[in-house]
Amino acid sequence: MRLFEAIVEANHRAIAGDKAAGLHPLEHSESLPIAGLTCIDARLNAFFPGILGVPNEQFIWLRNAGNIITGATSSTIRSLALACAVKGAREIAIIGHTDCQVCKTSMMQLTNAFQALGVNRAMLPENLTEFFGLFASERQNVSKAVDFVRQSPLIGRGIPVHGLLVDINTGNLEWLVNGYQSLDTTSGSPLQEAVDFANQKMDAFKGLEDFKLGEMKFPESQIGEVVTKTTNLISEETKRVESKVNEISAPPPINQSNPRRIPIPPPIRPKFKMPKK
């Protein structure tokens, strides 16, 4: 059983009343530490990292308003990438929660709230939804964030990216996106692509296993005949083109009954006077 499979199972058992339910971190040391992105809601302080069952030192806790990721190279992705590259995080979890205030805040309420703080609408970005990452569904917000992390060139392809939702009242963990299912460990690697390509080529040659040269059928016309016919066609086409060129370049015929003559101008004789003695 892998780390988050054990985490979710232990959580559900504990919610059901099993007092013996719990995670044994030593059994999953190869998957620790983990990086988790949650909301800034203060109610979550009592849940993490205890709700996951991992020690404090094995949980790299990142937080922002609404656990929102706005792009594959956003500042939050930067923190997650550094959590993996510098702090050694082996798995990533985007963890939303129910009753999220960011989800419940409308555009009008947001602008009014800023107005109350002395921040006029003209001072805010033009597209508030895009800038603040406002969303209408906690589940969709988590799934969207997971997609951005997966698409990011800064996150290693071998790192599972999970999406979970915490019930703010019960502590129940709902596994929205199973990062193990979409983990790309072999199918997208250059080595595997080369192997797949070679297998496709071998499959193509399997259809030639029973091929025999003696059974191959050639067209009845001989090669010499084809060449002769082709040469004749080229020669005829060349003659036709030359004939057209001659017709265009030749002078127009003169009508003998009424020939048109071009008058020749008389020679120009310069006027010259002998000097007087």
Buried (B, 14 or more C-beta within 10 A) or exposed (E): EBBBEBBBBBBBBBBEEEEEBEBEBEEBEEBBBBBBBBBEBEEBEEBBBEBBBBEEEBBBBBBBBBBBBBEBBBEBBEBBBBBBEEEEBBBBBBBBBBEBEBBEBEEEEBBEEBEEEEEEEEEBEEEBEEEBBBBEEBBEBBBBBBBBBBEBEBBEEEBBBBBBBBBBEEBBBBBBBBBBEEBEEEEEEEEEEEEEEEEEEEEEEEEEEEEEEEEEEEEEEEEEEEEEEEEEEEEEEEEEEEEEEEEEEEEEEEEEEEEEEEEEEEEEEEEEEEEEE
